């Protein structure tokens, strides 16, 4: 019976080729719109993920502040000072922390031959390369041995290297930082840099070596990454551990400022989901217009084939046989049009390539641009929407055809 339905649907479509082709074109355009809009939403979400991954997603930064609440007999307004003891305390008491590093920074006078600039120098542990999501373009990052030996080695940010060396090789050259000679052992890949950010105009030296440039007893900040999805609970644990150590109220947000990138990640995830739903709704409306066209064409087909329907019923065709005959024709047109629409969507996505988004506002930000991402879930959602529209468009004509009175149908002119 299924083969008979397909054969009848094919014969009917071949008999009205132009009308069928135009209807399929409307369905193809509708499903292509749905797929491309959903793919755009996926691409927007992927671009946001790439932007945040540039800095490291599961990352927390602790910056000491000044207490604003009285606690433990201490008055408000006491400055919080973090030391290496706090780093060790967090490492031993908060198991969710994967890697941790202190950070001490200073704007230093950088000199190479006749070129001099003022750039920020950061003294951190070797784990900073993973915590900060840094990538080495040339050479290497300093290691634990450099840390232990207080080696006077430095890793340059991409713009720092260009400013000091232009196109020349920087590896194993020596630069002077506040008059002290450091050997260049590595150059970093450029990171996304928006506005006046100086994220690529930096230098990294071992934390122990940083003491030659600045007193490292008190830390400017502490950076760490973590593995637990419950980042709010982790933040609470960190605040509690340090509050017990320094005797301030754990609820005092001003005493310890915690910057957690996952807060922004989740906010943008909600925005991305809302955008996908909106784009899917718009695409569904566009496909619905094609469905209305399919319904009209099928109603015209029912009117033109009224006598044929009457003949079939007089020869013993049941109401459900007529119903499935016209519904199969509508679904076949929807399926073929949908297949053409998916092919069109793939062709457009491949030809469009990258759509400018973050690179219009930031340097080295091509990863933050939008690419039309066609994943299996997108095709599954588009197919489900196509099936519902095709079913809804074919139901009314099929019901009308199945309910025709055979005597009146045979007398129809």
Buried (B, 14 or more C-beta within 10 A) or exposed (E): EEEEBEEBBEEBBEEBEEBBEEBBBBBBBBBBBBBBBBBBBBBBBBBBBBBBBBBBBBBBBBBBBEBBBBBEEBEBEBEBEBBBEBBEBBEEBBEBBBBBBBBBBBEBEBBBEEEEBEBBBBBBBBBBBBBBBBEBEBBBBBBEEBBEEBBBBBBBBBBBBBBBBEEEEBBEBEBBBBEEEBEBBBBBEBBBBEEEEEBBBBBBBBBBBBBBBBEBEBBBBBBBBBEBEEBEEBBBBBBBBBBEBBEBBBEBEBBBEBEBBBEBBEEBBEEBEEBBEEBBEEBBEBBBBBBEBBBEBBBEBBEEBBBBBBBBBEEEBEEEBBBBBBBBBBBBBBBBBBBBBBEBBBEBBEEBEBBEBBBEEBBBBBBBBBBBBBEEEBBEBBBEBBBBBBBBBBBBBBBBBBEBEBEEBBEBE
